[in-house]
C-alpha cells in the first residue's frame, strides 16, 4: 500500500464501531480500507459487560473475533498506522498516514473514538478502566455492595450518585476540592446518607490497577474497592474538524440520526459522536453508518 490507492469508503478507526461499519460495507461488496493504529481506548479494561453474547469477555477477545469475521470479506483491506490528515478533493477525499501513504475515497467514516484526559492524581491512570471506572452499566454489577467512591463534582457527581446508590449503600463522593451542589442536591445526598469529602486527592494507592486507598492532600487515607470518575476528554483525531465537521457543545462530533455529519460524504460513529460509551452502542452506530454509506454509493451509481 505504498502508492496512492482508491477505495469506495475509508474507515478511520478499526475498533468495534469501525469493524461494524466495515462489515455492513463488505457484505455489500464495497471496496473498503480500515486505517487503525491498534491501540483501542479500552485496552486496559479487564472485561467487557452488558453486551449480549459477549458478556464477561475481554475487550481483546471481542475485537479479535470481530476482526476475524470482517476479514472474511475480501473487499475489505486493513492498514496499520495512523491517519494524520485529510483533504477534500474533486471526487471525495484524500487521507494521508503517518508513513506518508495516501489513499483516496468517495466516502469517509470516522470511528476514531475519544481520548480520556487523566487528572493530575498519582495512580489514577493505572487504575482507569480497571477499578476506577466511568460507567455503572459496564462495570457496576461486578462492584455491587462494595465500598465505592465517586470522583466527581457538581452535576456529574449528582448524576452518578443515584446510579451507584442503586448498586451499593456504601457510597462516598470525593469532589477533589470545594463541593458544587445546590441546597436541594445537598439535602438529597444527606437523605440517602451519601457522604461528601471536599479534600483534594493526591494519590490512588493500588495493586496492579485495583484500588486500595484514596490518599488526600492532608495525608489521610480512605479505603475503597472501586471508584467511579467523571473526567474530560478530547477527540482522538483532529481530521474531522479540519474537514469542517461540527461538534456538539459537549465536544462530540455532531451527527444526525443516521450518523451523518454536516459534511457531505462524511460519517462518524462510536465514542467520538455519542455520550453512551459501550460496545453495543458502538457496534450499532457503526453498522448504521456503514449501511448509510452503502446507500449513498448505490444511489450515486444507479
SULRA-V9309 format. One record per residue. N is the residue number from 1. RES is the residue in one small letter. SS is DSSP state (2 for helix, 1 for strand, 0 for the rest). Layout:
n:res:ss
N:RES:SS
N:RES:SS
This chain:
n:res:ss
1:x:0
2:x:0
3:x:0
4:x:0
5:x:1
6:x:1
7:x:1
8:x:1
9:x:1
10:x:1
11:x:1
12:x:1
13:x:0
14:x:0
15:x:0
16:x:2
17:x:2
18:x:2
19:x:2
20:x:2
21:x:2
22:x:2
23:x:2
24:x:2
25:x:2
26:x:2
27:x:0
28:x:0
29:x:0
30:x:0
31:x:0
32:x:1
33:x:1
34:x:1
35:x:1
36:x:1
37:x:0
38:x:0
39:x:0
40:x:0
41:x:0
42:x:0
43:x:0
44:x:0
45:x:0
46:x:0
47:x:0
48:x:0
49:x:0
50:x:0
51:x:0
52:x:0
53:x:0
54:x:0
55:x:0
56:x:0
57:x:0
58:x:0
59:x:2
60:x:2
61:x:2
62:x:2
63:x:2
64:x:2
65:x:2
66:x:2
67:x:2
68:x:2
69:x:2
70:x:2
71:x:0
72:x:0
73:x:0
74:x:0
75:x:0
76:x:1
77:x:1
78:x:1
79:x:1
80:x:1
81:x:0
82:x:0
83:x:1
84:x:1
85:x:1
86:x:1
87:x:1
88:x:1
89:x:0
90:x:0
91:x:0
92:x:0
93:x:1
94:x:1
95:x:1
96:x:1
97:x:1
98:x:0
99:x:0
100:x:0
101:x:0
102:x:1
103:x:1
104:x:1
105:x:1
106:x:1
107:x:1
108:x:1
109:x:1
110:x:1
111:x:0
112:x:0
113:x:0
114:x:1
115:x:1
116:x:1
117:x:0
118:x:0
119:x:0
120:x:0
121:x:0
122:x:1
123:x:0
124:x:2
125:x:2
126:x:2
127:x:2
128:x:1
129:x:0
130:x:0
131:x:0
132:x:1
133:x:1
134:x:0
135:x:0
136:x:2
137:x:2
138:x:2
139:x:2
140:x:2
141:x:2
142:x:2
143:x:2
144:x:0
145:x:0
146:x:0
147:x:0
148:x:1
149:x:1
150:x:1
151:x:1
152:x:0
153:x:0
154:x:2
155:x:2
156:x:2
157:x:2
158:x:2
159:x:2
160:x:2
161:x:2
162:x:2
163:x:2
164:x:2
165:x:2
166:x:0
167:x:0
168:x:0
169:x:0
170:x:0
171:x:1
172:x:1
173:x:1
174:x:1
175:x:0
176:x:0
177:x:0
178:x:0
179:x:0
180:x:0
181:x:0
182:x:0
183:x:2
184:x:2
185:x:2
186:x:2
187:x:2
188:x:2
189:x:2
190:x:2
191:x:2
192:x:0
193:x:0
194:x:0
195:x:1
196:x:1
197:x:1
198:x:0
199:x:0
200:x:0
201:x:1
202:x:1
203:x:1
204:x:1
205:x:1
206:x:1
207:x:1
208:x:0
209:x:0
210:x:1
211:x:1
212:x:1
213:x:1
214:x:1
215:x:1
216:x:1
217:x:0
218:x:0
219:x:0
220:x:0
221:x:1
222:x:1
223:x:1
224:x:0
225:x:0
226:x:1
227:x:1
228:x:1
229:x:1
230:x:0
231:x:0
232:x:0
233:x:1
234:x:1
235:x:1
236:x:0
237:x:0
238:x:0
239:x:2
240:x:2
241:x:2
242:x:2
243:x:0
244:x:0
245:x:0
246:x:0
247:x:1
248:x:0
249:x:0
250:x:0
251:x:0
252:x:0
253:x:1
254:x:0
255:x:0
256:x:0
257:x:0
258:x:0
259:x:0
260:x:1
261:x:0
262:x:0
263:x:0
264:x:0
265:x:0
266:x:1
267:x:1
268:x:1
269:x:0
270:x:2
271:x:2
272:x:2
273:x:2
274:x:0
275:x:0
276:x:0
277:x:0
278:x:0
279:x:2
280:x:2
281:x:2
282:x:2
283:x:2
284:x:2
285:x:2
286:x:2
287:x:2
288:x:2
289:x:2
290:x:2
291:x:2
292:x:2
293:x:2
294:x:2
295:x:2
296:x:2
297:x:2
298:x:2
299:x:2
300:x:2
301:x:2
302:x:0
